[in-house]
Amino acid sequence: MIATPLSGPDAVPVEMVSLKRIAQRADRLAVILSWALWPMAIGVGWLNDNLLVALIGGVVLALLATFIGTALRGTLFSRLVLSTLLIGWAGLLIQLGAGETEYHFSVFVLMSALLAWRDIRPILMGAAAAATHHILFNYLQENNLFGVVVFHHPGWDMVLFHALFVVAQTAMLLVIARQMAADARSASEVAELAAQINQQAGYLTLRADTQQSATPFARTFSTTLGTMHGTLHQVSDGVALLLTESDSILARNAALSTRTDEQAQALEVAASAMTEISIAASLTRDKAQSARQLAGETRAVATRGEENIQSAMRSMEKISEESRRVKIILELIDGIAFQTNILSLNASVEAARAGNQGRGFAVVASEVRNLAMRSESAAREIRQLMDASAISTEHGSVQVEHAAQTMREIHSSISGLSQLVTELSEMSEQQNLSIEQIQQSINSIDHSVHHNVQHVAETLQVAQQQQQQANALKQAIALFRLG
């Protein structure tokens, strides 16, 4: 809500509550009261067969009051004269009422009317006029001069009796008038402060109090205005600072919103990439598990090949052992053939010595020698074959040993490869778990970033509302001029 300036009929001009203005209004009221008392005087005169005095005396008092209240309006002289004329109206009514006690009440009524000036001097003047009237008219009545009447039963006792009441009323009226004058001065000083506040149409001007007020209320009001001036000055400075900070907050929030959006987009890209990496890691893990299984199978095959080579080596050793045994047998056969050949030669010699009788035995001996030679030749060929076979067997044993060494190396390599594949599979599983954790973290960060985006949007909206409120408060404070 924007405050509206105090102007127009609601604003109280300073002259309406100044002492001079009060005096002018009281003068006008005295004139009006004088003309209002004239019909009353005519009525009293008519009732008491004294209409001419009522007409002449009323016209004189009313015209004098009108002249003084118009020509000298607002002056001390006018209020003193008008207060005397009002008491004169009381004297006229007492004269017209033949001194009846009831008409003396008009003195007290008109004395109370003197409070309109909020000044003790008209009251004192009125009290003096009433005292003079009672003393002078009592003297004239007692001496039957000029037909004057003031009391129904004249005498100084009546003068003193009435004087007591007039003095008592005057004392009370003086106290009341003094208080009313103090209130009027307070109102006047406050009105002057209000005039300073409303000196510029449409705005309220607040300045530090440079003029010391006389009345306590005005001083309090002035102090309040000074405090309000300081407070509003601080509020104005605070609003200006708040607007500056609000603009800065809006700028920073806008930049933060842009960066947050960029982070959100980057996180979306990272999340997509991590999803692809997770898929690739899963495939790698599966491939690693397959490779580990294949490496295990290969190691098993290599183990079986090594076992087969070991068996072949044992077979080759067995063959070599049997070849040596065959050589021994062949040497035995060769020895037998040699002995048989010698025996056949001896038999041929003996058959030759026997002549014709040994001819058949010579044939047998010749066949035996042929058989021995053939056996020796066969044994020699078998020995040659066995030697070649032994060389081949020895060479095969060396090759088998080399193959066994190679298989052992292959087995060792396959074992190392299997260990590496196993470690790779374990690392792949660990990497997959880490990727899943990273993906969960990215999802959490993405959720936080989206939440931050929403929070930044809400903060931006609040900052805009704060800026609008600060602008509204600035417009409201703009009603005040703090110069």
Secondary structure, DSSP 4 states (H G I P E B T S, - for coil): -PPPP--GGGSPPGGGSSHHHHHHHHHHHHHHHHHHHHHHHHHHHHHTT-HHHHHHHHHHHHHHHHHHHHHTTTSHHHHHHHHHHHHHHHHHHHHHTTT-GGGGHHHHHHHHHGGGG--HHHHHHHHHHHHHHHHHHHHHHHTT-TT----SS-SHHHHHHHHHHHHHHHHHHHHHHHHHHHHHHHHHHHHHHHHHHTSSTTSEE-----S--SSHHHHHHHHHHHHHHHHHHHHHHHHHHHHHHHHHHHHHHHHHHHHHHHHHHHHHHHHHHHHHHHHHHHHHHHHHHHHHHHHHHHHHHHHHHHHHHHHHHHHHHHHHHHHHHHHHHHHHHHHHHHHHHHHHHHHHHHHHHHGGGGHHHHHHHHHHHHHHHHHHHHHHHHHHHHHHHHHHHHHHHHHHHHHHHHHHHHHHHHHHHHHHHHHHHHHHHHHHHHHHHHHHHHHHHHHHHHHHHHHHHHHHHHHHHHHHHHHHHHHHHTTEE--
